[in-house]
Amino acid sequence: MVKNADRVLVVGPSWVGDMVMSQVLYRLLQQTRPGVIIDVLAPAWSGPILARMPEVNSALTKPIGHGEPALGRRWKIGRALRAEGYSQAILLPNSFKSALIPFFAGIPRRTGWRGEMRYGLLNDLRNLDAQALPLMVQQFAALGLDESAALPTELPAPRLIVDAGQALLCQQQFGLATDRPLLALCPGAEFGSAKRWPLEYYAEVAKNYMQRGWQVALFGSDKDRQVTADIALIVNDSANCFDLAGKTQLAQAVDMLSLADAVVSNDSGLMHIAAALSRPLVVVYGATSPGFTPPLNANSSVLVSDIDCAPCFQRECPLGHHRCMRDTPAALVTAKLDALLASNSGK
């Protein structure tokens, strides 16, 4: 422990994309509080992401499942953290459970948004004005400032660092060429199927670019294996289309995505990783909205459904037609990506 240091414990979010966006807070803290030491308490899976954020001093594993009460274990973790001398805890989740460990740790200032009856557990309790702070990153960043402070007009964007050596090893391991452009497709969405652009549309985009001499890599977790396998089956070109879903660790996926010359994605965790790597990126929105979780990357374009029921923010399409995604054709996404790449080449 560093004596008399400005030490902050951040209770991190539970989703990949949210964790990437939380880097905005860490970067803002470093800008406004020089010398601050930031530790993040988060699920074990997030370690590789937090390791790519130079602002984070330490990632502390929270050995408790999402939504699990585990009051006794939270008490033990909190008691163990008392010796660390944190001056403040910042809670990004709005749940009651997320406030227990900082309270048990006796951290003198415990900051978070009002939610789930956290009176007493938090002593720097804020009222969220969602109209004034419509973006998730704004809501994260505001917790790093005094309640009366104005949020900067421009926030620092997430910027993950890359292990170039591991990226090269992965490229060799999976047989990707080094002398051909790479299109990364991210067709999964952990949140639910309502956020997924149809797999046959992804296959159409893949074929279009492969006909131009590109190679294509399909990214995703174990849960996305069926979706990527179906896309690969439609494409039917294993020499140029590489299905990586479930074959890479999260850190490897970060490094591999850094090699992509272009990315097409749903609103997903991998999308936010690609944005934090400054990849040319097209994102298809339907059930969710870039008005809440946009790609934080100037080198990106979005396609947003304009049908009446979108965005619904539901995990599955409540009307069963999934038009918010199905009405965005592959040709439109290809044209959007072509325009983005053309603008990049002119810079």
Secondary structure, 3 states (H helix, E strand, C coil): CCCCCCEEEEECCCCHHHHHHCHHHHHHHHHHCCCCEEEEEECHHHHHHHCCCCCEEEEEECCCCCCCCCHHHHHHHHHHHHHHCCCEEEECCCCCHHHHHHHHCCCCEEEEECCCCCECCECEEECCCCCCCCCHHHHHHHCCCCCCCCCCCCCCCCCCCCCHHHHHHHHHHCCCCCCCCEEEEECCCCCCHHHCCCHHHHHHHHHHHHCCCCEEEECCCHHHHHHHHHHHHHHCCCCCEEECCCCCCHHHHHHHHCCCCEEEEECCHHHHHHHHCCCCEEEEECCCCCCCCCCCCCCEEEEECCCCCCCCCCCCCCCCCCHHHHCCCHHHHHHHHHHHHHHHHCC
